[in-house]
Amino acid sequence: MTDSSALDPEDRKIVTLARSARARNGVPEGAAVRDETGRTYVAGTVTLDSLKLSALRTAVAMAVASGAKSLEAAAVVTEAETASDEDRAAVRDLGGARTPVLVAGPDGTVRTTVTAG
């Protein structure tokens, strides 16, 4: 586990935003991404009859739809131990293979940091 207080303030911010999205919307996951200009995009899991998206893929889609050209970092708050291959692929598509993905538990404690690659 990673001491969240040891995180860079901008990384701590996206973990907090992801955690807030999860709690506010009562969804299984919350996610946030930071683009190359420092803007953040926050999302929760989308579960409709015709559309199912993880929180992280939704946040990446929101960044793309808003004109982001790249990502600096991503965070997901989840019960899962790590980010799925599909989630990491979405981050990689926009941010590149070295983009860090912080994976935190529901309490906001970062369990691991993986790369999108």
ZATI-70347 format. One record per residue: x, y, z of N, C-alpha, C in turn; residue number from 1. Coordinates in steps of 0.2 Angstrom, whole numbers, padded with zeros to 4 digits. Atoms other than C-alpha are relative to their C-alpha. Layout:
<pts>
{{X, Y, Z}, {X, Y, Z}, {X, Y, Z}, NUM}
...
</pts>
This chain:
<pts>
{{0004, -0006, 0000}, {0000, 0000, 0000}, {0004, 0006, 0000}, 1}
{{-0003, -0007, 0000}, {0005, 0018, -0003}, {-0003, 0005, 0004}, 2}
{{0002, -0005, -0005}, {0004, 0031, 0010}, {-0003, 0006, -0005}, 3}
{{0003, -0005, 0004}, {-0008, 0043, 0001}, {0003, 0007, 0001}, 4}
{{-0003, -0006, -0002}, {0000, 0058, 0010}, {0007, 0001, -0003}, 5}
{{-0006, -0001, 0003}, {0016, 0054, 0001}, {-0001, 0001, -0007}, 6}
{{0001, -0001, 0007}, {0008, 0056, -0016}, {0001, 0008, -0002}, 7}
{{0000, -0007, 0003}, {0011, 0072, -0027}, {-0007, 0003, 0001}, 8}
{{0007, -0003, -0001}, {-0003, 0084, -0023}, {-0005, -0001, -0006}, 9}
{{0004, 0001, 0006}, {-0009, 0083, -0041}, {-0003, -0007, 0000}, 10}
{{0002, 0007, 0001}, {-0010, 0064, -0040}, {-0005, -0001, 0006}, 11}
{{0004, 0001, -0006}, {-0018, 0065, -0022}, {-0007, 0003, -0002}, 12}
{{0006, -0004, 0002}, {-0031, 0077, -0030}, {-0004, -0005, -0005}, 13}
{{0004, 0005, 0004}, {-0036, 0064, -0044}, {-0003, -0006, 0004}, 14}
{{0003, 0006, -0004}, {-0038, 0050, -0031}, {-0006, 0003, 0004}, 15}
{{0005, -0003, -0003}, {-0049, 0061, -0021}, {-0006, 0001, -0004}, 16}
{{0006, -0001, 0005}, {-0060, 0066, -0036}, {-0003, -0007, -0002}, 17}
{{0002, 0006, 0002}, {-0061, 0048, -0041}, {-0004, -0003, 0006}, 18}
{{0003, 0002, -0006}, {-0066, 0043, -0023}, {-0007, 0003, 0001}, 19}
{{0006, -0004, 0000}, {-0079, 0057, -0023}, {-0005, -0002, -0005}, 20}
{{0005, 0002, 0005}, {-0087, 0052, -0039}, {-0003, -0007, 0001}, 21}
{{0003, 0006, -0002}, {-0089, 0034, -0033}, {-0005, 0000, 0005}, 22}
{{0005, -0001, -0005}, {-0097, 0039, -0017}, {-0006, 0004, -0002}, 23}
{{0006, -0005, 0002}, {-0108, 0053, -0024}, {-0005, -0004, -0004}, 24}
{{0004, 0003, 0005}, {-0115, 0042, -0038}, {-0002, -0007, 0002}, 25}
{{0002, 0007, -0002}, {-0116, 0025, -0028}, {0002, -0005, -0005}, 26}
{{-0002, 0005, 0005}, {-0107, 0016, -0042}, {0006, -0004, 0002}, 27}
{{-0005, 0004, -0002}, {-0094, 0002, -0041}, {0007, 0003, 0000}, 28}
{{-0007, -0003, 0001}, {-0079, 0013, -0047}, {-0001, 0007, -0001}, 29}
{{-0001, -0007, 0002}, {-0074, 0031, -0048}, {0007, 0001, -0003}, 30}
{{-0007, -0001, 0003}, {-0060, 0037, -0059}, {0001, 0008, -0002}, 31}
{{-0002, -0006, 0003}, {-0051, 0053, -0064}, {0006, 0000, -0004}, 32}
{{-0007, -0001, 0004}, {-0038, 0058, -0077}, {0002, 0007, 0000}, 33}
{{-0003, -0007, 0000}, {-0027, 0073, -0078}, {0003, 0001, -0007}, 34}
{{-0003, 0000, 0007}, {-0023, 0079, -0096}, {0006, 0004, 0000}, 35}
{{-0007, -0003, 0000}, {-0007, 0088, -0102}, {0000, 0007, 0002}, 36}
{{0001, -0007, -0002}, {-0014, 0105, -0097}, {-0001, 0000, 0007}, 37}
{{0002, 0000, -0007}, {-0018, 0100, -0079}, {-0008, -0001, 0001}, 38}
{{0007, 0000, -0001}, {-0037, 0099, -0082}, {-0002, -0007, 0002}, 39}
{{0002, 0007, -0002}, {-0046, 0084, -0074}, {-0007, -0001, -0002}, 40}
{{0006, 0003, 0003}, {-0060, 0073, -0080}, {-0002, -0005, 0005}, 41}
{{0002, 0005, -0005}, {-0070, 0063, -0067}, {-0006, -0003, -0002}, 42}
{{0005, 0004, 0002}, {-0082, 0049, -0070}, {-0001, -0006, 0005}, 43}
{{0002, 0006, -0004}, {-0091, 0034, -0062}, {-0002, -0005, -0005}, 44}
{{0002, 0006, 0004}, {-0096, 0017, -0069}, {-0006, 0002, -0004}, 45}
{{0006, -0001, 0004}, {-0109, 0018, -0083}, {-0003, -0007, -0001}, 46}
{{0004, 0006, 0001}, {-0122, 0004, -0082}, {-0007, 0001, -0003}, 47}
{{0006, -0001, 0004}, {-0136, 0006, -0095}, {-0002, -0007, -0003}, 48}
{{0001, 0006, 0004}, {-0145, -0008, -0104}, {0004, 0000, -0006}, 49}
{{-0003, 0000, 0006}, {-0137, -0003, -0120}, {0008, 0003, 0000}, 50}
{{-0007, -0002, -0001}, {-0120, 0004, -0113}, {0003, -0001, 0007}, 51}
{{-0003, 0001, -0007}, {-0108, -0002, -0100}, {0007, 0002, -0001}, 52}
{{-0007, -0002, 0000}, {-0092, 0007, -0097}, {0003, 0001, 0007}, 53}
{{-0003, -0001, -0006}, {-0080, 0007, -0083}, {0001, 0007, 0002}, 54}
{{-0001, -0007, -0002}, {-0076, 0023, -0073}, {0006, 0003, -0004}, 55}
{{-0006, -0002, 0003}, {-0059, 0024, -0080}, {-0001, 0001, -0008}, 56}
{{0001, -0001, 0008}, {-0064, 0022, -0099}, {-0005, 0006, -0001}, 57}
{{0004, -0006, 0001}, {-0078, 0035, -0096}, {0004, 0006, 0001}, 58}
{{-0004, -0006, -0001}, {-0066, 0047, -0089}, {0005, 0002, -0006}, 59}
{{-0004, -0001, 0006}, {-0054, 0045, -0104}, {-0004, 0002, -0005}, 60}
{{0005, -0003, 0006}, {-0069, 0047, -0116}, {-0002, 0007, 0001}, 61}
{{0001, -0007, -0001}, {-0073, 0063, -0107}, {0005, 0005, -0002}, 62}
{{-0006, -0004, 0002}, {-0056, 0069, -0109}, {0001, 0001, -0007}, 63}
{{-0001, 0000, 0007}, {-0055, 0065, -0127}, {-0006, 0005, -0003}, 64}
{{0006, -0004, 0002}, {-0073, 0073, -0130}, {0001, 0007, 0001}, 65}
{{-0002, -0007, -0002}, {-0066, 0089, -0122}, {0006, 0003, -0003}, 66}
{{-0006, -0002, 0004}, {-0051, 0090, -0133}, {0007, -0001, 0003}, 67}
{{-0007, 0001, -0003}, {-0037, 0083, -0122}, {0004, -0004, -0006}, 68}
{{-0005, 0003, 0005}, {-0022, 0078, -0133}, {0004, -0006, 0003}, 69}
{{-0004, 0005, -0004}, {-0013, 0067, -0119}, {-0002, 0000, 0007}, 70}
{{0001, 0000, -0007}, {-0014, 0062, -0101}, {0006, -0001, 0003}, 71}
{{-0006, 0001, -0005}, {-0002, 0064, -0087}, {-0001, -0005, 0005}, 72}
{{0001, 0005, -0005}, {-0010, 0052, -0075}, {-0007, -0002, 0000}, 73}
{{0006, 0003, -0001}, {-0025, 0042, -0071}, {-0001, -0003, 0007}, 74}
{{0001, 0003, -0006}, {-0033, 0036, -0055}, {-0007, -0004, 0000}, 75}
{{0007, 0004, -0001}, {-0047, 0023, -0051}, {-0001, -0002, 0007}, 76}
{{0001, 0003, -0006}, {-0055, 0019, -0035}, {-0005, -0006, -0001}, 77}
{{0003, 0007, 0002}, {-0061, 0001, -0035}, {0001, -0005, 0006}, 78}
{{-0001, 0006, -0004}, {-0063, -0015, -0025}, {0005, -0004, -0003}, 79}
{{-0005, 0004, 0003}, {-0052, -0023, -0038}, {0007, 0001, 0002}, 80}
{{-0007, -0001, -0002}, {-0034, -0026, -0035}, {0004, 0004, -0005}, 81}
{{-0004, -0004, 0005}, {-0028, -0017, -0051}, {-0005, 0002, -0005}, 82}
{{0004, -0002, 0005}, {-0034, -0009, -0066}, {0000, -0005, -0006}, 83}
{{0001, 0005, 0005}, {-0041, -0020, -0080}, {0005, 0002, -0006}, 84}
{{-0004, -0001, 0006}, {-0031, -0023, -0096}, {-0004, 0005, -0005}, 85}
{{0003, -0005, 0004}, {-0045, -0013, -0105}, {0000, 0007, 0002}, 86}
{{-0001, -0006, -0002}, {-0044, 0001, -0094}, {0007, 0003, -0001}, 87}
{{-0007, -0002, 0001}, {-0025, 0002, -0095}, {0000, 0002, -0008}, 88}
{{-0001, -0001, 0007}, {-0027, 0001, -0114}, {-0003, 0007, -0002}, 89}
{{0003, -0006, 0002}, {-0039, 0016, -0115}, {0005, 0006, 0003}, 90}
{{-0005, -0005, -0003}, {-0026, 0026, -0104}, {0006, 0001, -0005}, 91}
{{-0006, 0000, 0004}, {-0012, 0021, -0115}, {-0002, 0003, -0007}, 92}
{{0002, -0003, 0006}, {-0022, 0026, -0131}, {0001, 0008, 0000}, 93}
{{-0001, -0007, -0001}, {-0022, 0044, -0125}, {0006, 0002, 0003}, 94}
{{-0005, -0002, -0004}, {-0008, 0045, -0113}, {0007, -0003, -0002}, 95}
{{-0006, 0003, 0001}, {0005, 0033, -0119}, {0001, -0006, 0005}, 96}
{{-0001, 0006, -0004}, {0012, 0017, -0112}, {0003, 0002, 0007}, 97}
{{-0003, -0002, -0007}, {0021, 0026, -0097}, {-0004, 0004, 0004}, 98}
{{0005, -0004, -0004}, {0006, 0035, -0091}, {-0002, -0004, 0007}, 99}
{{0001, 0003, -0006}, {0004, 0031, -0072}, {-0008, -0001, 0001}, 100}
{{0007, 0001, -0002}, {-0013, 0023, -0066}, {0001, -0002, 0007}, 101}
{{0000, 0002, -0007}, {-0015, 0024, -0048}, {-0007, -0004, 0002}, 102}
{{0006, 0004, -0002}, {-0027, 0011, -0041}, {-0001, 0000, 0008}, 103}
{{0002, -0001, -0007}, {-0035, 0015, -0024}, {-0006, -0004, 0002}, 104}
{{0006, 0003, -0003}, {-0047, 0006, -0013}, {-0005, 0005, 0002}, 105}
{{0006, -0004, -0002}, {-0064, 0013, -0007}, {0002, 0005, 0005}, 106}
{{-0002, -0005, -0005}, {-0055, 0022, 0007}, {0005, 0005, -0002}, 107}
{{-0004, -0005, 0003}, {-0044, 0031, -0005}, {0008, -0001, 0001}, 108}
{{-0007, 0002, -0001}, {-0028, 0022, 0000}, {0003, -0003, -0007}, 109}
{{-0003, 0003, 0007}, {-0017, 0019, -0016}, {0003, -0007, 0002}, 110}
{{-0003, 0007, -0001}, {-0014, 0000, -0017}, {0006, -0001, -0004}, 111}
{{-0005, 0001, 0005}, {-0003, 0001, -0032}, {0000, 0005, -0005}, 112}
{{-0001, -0004, 0006}, {0003, 0011, -0047}, {0003, -0004, -0005}, 113}
{{-0002, 0004, 0005}, {0004, 0003, -0063}, {0001, 0005, -0006}, 114}
{{0000, -0004, 0006}, {0008, 0010, -0080}, {-0005, -0002, -0005}, 115}
{{0005, 0002, 0005}, {-0004, 0010, -0095}, {0003, -0005, -0005}, 116}
{{-0003, 0005, 0005}, {0008, 0000, -0105}, {0000, -0007, 0001}, 117}
</pts>
